[in-house]
Amino acid sequence: MKNCFKEGAITPEFIAESIAHHQVKTNIGAHQIFLGQVRNDIIDNKEVVAIDYSSHEEMANKMFHTIRENTFDKFDLTCMHIYHSIGLVKTGELCLFVFASSAHRKTAQQAIEFIVEEIKTNVPVFGKELFKDNSHVWKVNK
């Protein structure tokens, strides 16, 4: 089973490299990507500066695997990848990268929508929002 967690932020270089690896798969006609980014929300008049993500990684990876299998059963995909940050991610940085490829764009688009909703609903990932004043609040991955 694949480990879907990346320590810290997911970098644009990692995303570009992932896309480049798919150029040899010439049966792909469409890629769809979802990128989740940490916002600088204001909560109780305090500015979020980062989120510290944690998870029961073994359980979460099992759920990512189940989502992957369910997605391949439901959609005609060539390939699909999920990466979620673990640890500290600053505002403006990326924390979720979902990448689906298929022969046709509508299939890839629908699959991404399905995958992201499944992740948000079912994967035990938690975020501790860190504020500028060094306080924090726990947030469920919704």
C-alpha atoms as an extended CHARMM CRD file, in Angstrom:
* protein
*
       142  EXT
         1         1  MET       CA              0.0000000000        0.0000000000        0.0000000000  PROA      1               0.0000000000
         2         2  LYS       CA              1.2980000000        3.4230000000       -0.9890000000  PROA      2               0.0000000000
         3         3  ASN       CA              2.1190000000        6.1390000000        1.5450000000  PROA      3               0.0000000000
         4         4  CYS       CA              0.1440000000        9.1930000000        0.4130000000  PROA      4               0.0000000000
         5         5  PHE       CA              1.7160000000       11.5790000000        2.9310000000  PROA      5               0.0000000000
         6         6  LYS       CA              4.4410000000       14.1110000000        2.1690000000  PROA      6               0.0000000000
         7         7  GLU       CA              6.2750000000       15.8300000000        5.0130000000  PROA      7               0.0000000000
         8         8  GLY       CA              5.5210000000       19.5660000000        4.9270000000  PROA      8               0.0000000000
         9         9  ALA       CA              4.2180000000       21.4670000000        1.9340000000  PROA      9               0.0000000000
        10        10  ILE       CA              3.7560000000       19.8600000000       -1.4680000000  PROA      10              0.0000000000
        11        11  THR       CA              6.0570000000       21.7630000000       -3.7770000000  PROA      11              0.0000000000
        12        12  PRO       CA              5.3160000000       23.0080000000       -7.2940000000  PROA      12              0.0000000000
        13        13  GLU       CA              8.4520000000       21.1360000000       -8.4030000000  PROA      13              0.0000000000
        14        14  PHE       CA              7.0120000000       17.8480000000       -7.1250000000  PROA      14              0.0000000000
        15        15  ILE       CA              3.7670000000       18.5170000000       -9.0120000000  PROA      15              0.0000000000
        16        16  ALA       CA              5.6220000000       19.4020000000      -12.2230000000  PROA      16              0.0000000000
        17        17  GLU       CA              7.7130000000       16.2510000000      -11.9690000000  PROA      17              0.0000000000
        18        18  SER       CA              4.5780000000       14.1400000000      -11.4560000000  PROA      18              0.0000000000
        19        19  ILE       CA              3.0040000000       15.6240000000      -14.5670000000  PROA      19              0.0000000000
        20        20  ALA       CA              6.1800000000       15.1620000000      -16.6180000000  PROA      20              0.0000000000
        21        21  HSD       CA              6.3130000000       11.4430000000      -15.7600000000  PROA      21              0.0000000000
        22        22  HSD       CA              2.9910000000       10.9590000000      -17.5600000000  PROA      22              0.0000000000
        23        23  GLN       CA              4.1870000000       12.2080000000      -20.9640000000  PROA      23              0.0000000000
        24        24  VAL       CA              5.1460000000        8.6590000000      -21.9610000000  PROA      24              0.0000000000
        25        25  LYS       CA              1.5610000000        7.4490000000      -21.4310000000  PROA      25              0.0000000000
        26        26  THR       CA              0.2160000000        8.4480000000      -24.8360000000  PROA      26              0.0000000000
        27        27  ASN       CA             -3.2260000000        6.8960000000      -24.2610000000  PROA      27              0.0000000000
        28        28  ILE       CA             -3.9790000000        9.7580000000      -21.8580000000  PROA      28              0.0000000000
        29        29  GLY       CA             -5.9930000000       12.6050000000      -23.3570000000  PROA      29              0.0000000000
        30        30  ALA       CA             -6.7310000000       14.5630000000      -20.1770000000  PROA      30              0.0000000000
        31        31  HSD       CA             -5.2410000000       15.3060000000      -16.7780000000  PROA      31              0.0000000000
        32        32  GLN       CA             -7.2370000000       16.9090000000      -14.0140000000  PROA      32              0.0000000000
        33        33  ILE       CA             -5.5640000000       18.2910000000      -10.9130000000  PROA      33              0.0000000000
        34        34  PHE       CA             -6.8880000000       19.5170000000       -7.5860000000  PROA      34              0.0000000000
        35        35  LEU       CA             -4.5660000000       21.5420000000       -5.3680000000  PROA      35              0.0000000000
        36        36  GLY       CA             -5.4890000000       22.3950000000       -1.7880000000  PROA      36              0.0000000000
        37        37  GLN       CA             -3.7600000000       25.4450000000       -0.3280000000  PROA      37              0.0000000000
        38        38  VAL       CA             -3.6180000000       26.7140000000        3.2500000000  PROA      38              0.0000000000
        39        39  ARG       CA             -5.6130000000       29.9490000000        3.5730000000  PROA      39              0.0000000000
        40        40  ASN       CA             -4.8240000000       32.7620000000        5.9820000000  PROA      40              0.0000000000
        41        41  ASP       CA             -8.2950000000       32.6430000000        7.5330000000  PROA      41              0.0000000000
        42        42  ILE       CA             -9.2500000000       35.0070000000       10.3220000000  PROA      42              0.0000000000
        43        43  ILE       CA            -10.7750000000       33.1100000000       13.2500000000  PROA      43              0.0000000000
        44        44  ASP       CA            -11.8810000000       35.0000000000       16.3590000000  PROA      44              0.0000000000
        45        45  ASN       CA             -9.9300000000       38.0130000000       15.0760000000  PROA      45              0.0000000000
        46        46  LYS       CA             -6.7340000000       35.9560000000       14.7980000000  PROA      46              0.0000000000
        47        47  GLU       CA             -4.8660000000       35.3230000000       11.5440000000  PROA      47              0.0000000000
        48        48  VAL       CA             -3.9460000000       31.7540000000       10.5780000000  PROA      48              0.0000000000
        49        49  VAL       CA             -0.2630000000       31.5370000000        9.5790000000  PROA      49              0.0000000000
        50        50  ALA       CA              0.0490000000       27.7510000000        9.1750000000  PROA      50              0.0000000000
        51        51  ILE       CA             -1.6300000000       24.4100000000        9.7180000000  PROA      51              0.0000000000
        52        52  ASP       CA              0.1150000000       21.5330000000       11.4660000000  PROA      52              0.0000000000
        53        53  TYR       CA             -1.4020000000       18.3650000000        9.9250000000  PROA      53              0.0000000000
        54        54  SER       CA             -1.5150000000       15.0760000000       11.7880000000  PROA      54              0.0000000000
        55        55  SER       CA             -3.1420000000       11.7330000000       11.1790000000  PROA      55              0.0000000000
        56        56  HSD       CA             -3.2560000000        8.1090000000       12.1400000000  PROA      56              0.0000000000
        57        57  GLU       CA             -1.1820000000        7.4700000000        9.0260000000  PROA      57              0.0000000000
        58        58  GLU       CA             -1.7610000000        3.7280000000        8.6670000000  PROA      58              0.0000000000
        59        59  MET       CA             -5.5330000000        4.1650000000        8.9140000000  PROA      59              0.0000000000
        60        60  ALA       CA             -5.4960000000        7.1680000000        6.5860000000  PROA      60              0.0000000000
        61        61  ASN       CA             -3.3720000000        5.3580000000        3.9900000000  PROA      61              0.0000000000
        62        62  LYS       CA             -5.8330000000        2.4510000000        4.0530000000  PROA      62              0.0000000000
        63        63  MET       CA             -8.6550000000        4.9080000000        3.4050000000  PROA      63              0.0000000000
        64        64  PHE       CA             -6.6900000000        6.6060000000        0.5900000000  PROA      64              0.0000000000
        65        65  HSD       CA             -6.2140000000        3.1190000000       -0.9040000000  PROA      65              0.0000000000
        66        66  THR       CA             -9.9610000000        2.3860000000       -0.6400000000  PROA      66              0.0000000000
        67        67  ILE       CA            -10.7840000000        5.7130000000       -2.2930000000  PROA      67              0.0000000000
        68        68  ARG       CA             -8.3180000000        4.9120000000       -5.0560000000  PROA      68              0.0000000000
        69        69  GLU       CA             -9.8510000000        1.4730000000       -5.6910000000  PROA      69              0.0000000000
        70        70  ASN       CA            -13.4150000000        2.8600000000       -5.5890000000  PROA      70              0.0000000000
        71        71  THR       CA            -12.4420000000        5.5990000000       -8.0340000000  PROA      71              0.0000000000
        72        72  PHE       CA            -10.9770000000        3.1160000000      -10.5200000000  PROA      72              0.0000000000
        73        73  ASP       CA            -14.1650000000        1.0290000000      -10.2010000000  PROA      73              0.0000000000
        74        74  LYS       CA            -16.3800000000        4.0660000000      -10.8360000000  PROA      74              0.0000000000
        75        75  PHE       CA            -14.3810000000        5.9220000000      -13.5280000000  PROA      75              0.0000000000
        76        76  ASP       CA            -12.3660000000        4.8550000000      -16.5710000000  PROA      76              0.0000000000
        77        77  LEU       CA             -9.0280000000        6.3120000000      -15.4450000000  PROA      77              0.0000000000
        78        78  THR       CA             -5.5490000000        5.6320000000      -16.7340000000  PROA      78              0.0000000000
        79        79  CYS       CA             -3.9300000000        6.6290000000      -13.4480000000  PROA      79              0.0000000000
        80        80  MET       CA             -4.6170000000        8.5270000000      -10.2550000000  PROA      80              0.0000000000
        81        81  HSD       CA             -2.4450000000        9.8920000000       -7.4350000000  PROA      81              0.0000000000
        82        82  ILE       CA             -3.1920000000       11.4070000000       -4.0310000000  PROA      82              0.0000000000
        83        83  TYR       CA             -0.6900000000       13.2660000000       -1.8520000000  PROA      83              0.0000000000
        84        84  HSD       CA             -1.5190000000       14.9970000000        1.4440000000  PROA      84              0.0000000000
        85        85  SER       CA              0.8130000000       16.9740000000        3.6600000000  PROA      85              0.0000000000
        86        86  ILE       CA              1.7140000000       15.8700000000        7.1450000000  PROA      86              0.0000000000
        87        87  GLY       CA              3.3650000000       18.3120000000        9.5220000000  PROA      87              0.0000000000
        88        88  LEU       CA              3.6360000000       22.0690000000        9.1700000000  PROA      88              0.0000000000
        89        89  VAL       CA              2.3320000000       23.8750000000        6.0710000000  PROA      89              0.0000000000
        90        90  LYS       CA              2.3970000000       27.6870000000        5.9670000000  PROA      90              0.0000000000
        91        91  THR       CA             -0.3450000000       29.8400000000        4.4790000000  PROA      91              0.0000000000
        92        92  GLY       CA             -0.0410000000       30.0100000000        0.7110000000  PROA      92              0.0000000000
        93        93  GLU       CA              1.6170000000       26.5860000000        0.5330000000  PROA      93              0.0000000000
        94        94  LEU       CA              0.0050000000       23.4620000000       -0.9170000000  PROA      94              0.0000000000
        95        95  CYS       CA             -1.2810000000       20.6830000000        1.3460000000  PROA      95              0.0000000000
        96        96  LEU       CA             -3.2620000000       18.4200000000       -1.0260000000  PROA      96              0.0000000000
        97        97  PHE       CA             -2.4370000000       17.2470000000       -4.5550000000  PROA      97              0.0000000000
        98        98  VAL       CA             -4.8820000000       14.9870000000       -6.4030000000  PROA      98              0.0000000000
        99        99  PHE       CA             -4.0410000000       14.0160000000       -9.9810000000  PROA      99              0.0000000000
       100       100  ALA       CA             -6.3230000000       11.9620000000      -12.2680000000  PROA      100             0.0000000000
       101       101  SER       CA             -5.6770000000       10.9940000000      -15.8810000000  PROA      101             0.0000000000
       102       102  SER       CA             -7.9880000000        9.4650000000      -18.4620000000  PROA      102             0.0000000000
       103       103  ALA       CA             -8.5860000000        9.2830000000      -22.1710000000  PROA      103             0.0000000000
       104       104  HSD       CA            -11.2580000000       12.0100000000      -21.9170000000  PROA      104             0.0000000000
       105       105  ARG       CA            -11.5550000000       15.2390000000      -19.8910000000  PROA      105             0.0000000000
       106       106  LYS       CA            -15.0670000000       14.7650000000      -18.4590000000  PROA      106             0.0000000000
       107       107  THR       CA            -14.0400000000       11.4750000000      -16.8760000000  PROA      107             0.0000000000
       108       108  ALA       CA            -10.9880000000       13.0830000000      -15.2550000000  PROA      108             0.0000000000
       109       109  GLN       CA            -13.0490000000       16.0670000000      -14.0630000000  PROA      109             0.0000000000
       110       110  GLN       CA            -15.7570000000       13.8940000000      -12.5030000000  PROA      110             0.0000000000
       111       111  ALA       CA            -13.1860000000       11.6290000000      -10.8790000000  PROA      111             0.0000000000
       112       112  ILE       CA            -11.3910000000       14.5490000000       -9.2210000000  PROA      112             0.0000000000
       113       113  GLU       CA            -14.6610000000       15.8470000000       -7.7640000000  PROA      113             0.0000000000
       114       114  PHE       CA            -15.4280000000       12.3790000000       -6.3910000000  PROA      114             0.0000000000
       115       115  ILE       CA            -11.9280000000       11.8320000000       -4.9600000000  PROA      115             0.0000000000
       116       116  VAL       CA            -11.7010000000       15.1910000000       -3.1680000000  PROA      116             0.0000000000
       117       117  GLU       CA            -15.1500000000       14.7640000000       -1.5800000000  PROA      117             0.0000000000
       118       118  GLU       CA            -14.2410000000       11.2420000000       -0.4420000000  PROA      118             0.0000000000
       119       119  ILE       CA            -10.9840000000       12.5000000000        1.0950000000  PROA      119             0.0000000000
       120       120  LYS       CA            -12.7030000000       15.3380000000        2.9240000000  PROA      120             0.0000000000
       121       121  THR       CA            -15.4670000000       13.0540000000        4.2000000000  PROA      121             0.0000000000
       122       122  ASN       CA            -13.6040000000        9.8770000000        5.0870000000  PROA      122             0.0000000000
       123       123  VAL       CA             -9.8590000000       10.3180000000        5.6500000000  PROA      123             0.0000000000
       124       124  PRO       CA             -8.7190000000       10.9160000000        9.2480000000  PROA      124             0.0000000000
       125       125  VAL       CA             -6.4700000000       13.9220000000        8.7320000000  PROA      125             0.0000000000
       126       126  PHE       CA             -6.5280000000       16.6860000000       11.3240000000  PROA      126             0.0000000000
       127       127  GLY       CA             -5.1710000000       20.1930000000       11.2280000000  PROA      127             0.0000000000
       128       128  LYS       CA             -4.0500000000       22.3830000000       14.0890000000  PROA      128             0.0000000000
       129       129  GLU       CA             -4.4500000000       25.9490000000       12.8420000000  PROA      129             0.0000000000
       130       130  LEU       CA             -1.6040000000       28.0730000000       14.1290000000  PROA      130             0.0000000000
       131       131  PHE       CA             -2.1600000000       31.7870000000       14.6130000000  PROA      131             0.0000000000
       132       132  LYS       CA              0.1240000000       34.7980000000       14.3930000000  PROA      132             0.0000000000
       133       133  ASP       CA             -0.0820000000       35.2140000000       18.1940000000  PROA      133             0.0000000000
       134       134  ASN       CA              1.2920000000       31.6280000000       18.6710000000  PROA      134             0.0000000000
       135       135  SER       CA             -2.0610000000       30.2140000000       19.8240000000  PROA      135             0.0000000000
       136       136  HSD       CA             -3.8080000000       27.3750000000       17.9750000000  PROA      136             0.0000000000
       137       137  VAL       CA             -7.1340000000       25.5960000000       17.3840000000  PROA      137             0.0000000000
       138       138  TRP       CA             -7.7780000000       22.0530000000       16.1010000000  PROA      138             0.0000000000
       139       139  LYS       CA             -9.6890000000       21.6650000000       12.8580000000  PROA      139             0.0000000000
       140       140  VAL       CA            -11.1610000000       18.5130000000       11.2990000000  PROA      140             0.0000000000
       141       141  ASN       CA            -10.2570000000       17.9630000000        7.6250000000  PROA      141             0.0000000000
       142       142  LYS       CA            -13.5420000000       19.2310000000        6.0750000000  PROA      142             0.0000000000
